[in-house]
Amino acid sequence: MITVNKREIEYKEDETVTDLLKRMKYNFPLIIVKINKKIIPKKKYSETKIPDNSDIAVIHMISGG
């Protein structure tokens, strides 16, 4: 199991951050992803695999004025 935004979901072996975002239907243009409190750079999403038992925070930034 992994936790995404405080919700437990099934762990998938070899799943990358990009894969997880697709599976969870997160398609916001401005997103920050933290795995176990460590920020993952956007350019590394496709190569960063998610370990089992991870605590993941997906934060979407909203712009406005």
TAWO-V140192 format. One record per residue. N is the residue number from 1. RES is the residue in three letters. PHI is phi in whole degrees, 0 to 359 (999 if undefined). Layout:
((N RES PHI) (N RES PHI))
//
This chain:
((1 MET 999) (2 ILE 232) (3 THR 245) (4 VAL 241) (5 ASN 50) (6 LYS 69) (7 ARG 242) (8 GLU 284) (9 ILE 225) (10 GLU 293) (11 TYR 281) (12 LYS 238) (13 GLU 300) (14 ASP 66) (15 GLU 284) (16 THR 266) (17 VAL 300) (18 THR 302) (19 ASP 299) (20 LEU 297) (21 LEU 300) (22 LYS 295) (23 ARG 298) (24 MET 273) (25 LYS 61) (26 TYR 271) (27 ASN 231) (28 PHE 292) (29 PRO 290) (30 LEU 245) (31 ILE 231) (32 ILE 241) (33 VAL 240) (34 LYS 240) (35 ILE 246) (36 ASN 50) (37 LYS 71) (38 LYS 255) (39 ILE 288) (40 ILE 260) (41 PRO 297) (42 LYS 305) (43 LYS 292) (44 LYS 254) (45 TYR 304) (46 SER 285) (47 GLU 248) (48 THR 270) (49 LYS 274) (50 ILE 268) (51 PRO 286) (52 ASP 299) (53 ASN 66) (54 SER 282) (55 ASP 253) (56 ILE 245) (57 ALA 243) (58 VAL 247) (59 ILE 243) (60 HIS 256) (61 MET 273) (62 ILE 244) (63 SER 262) (64 GLY 173) (65 GLY 215))
//
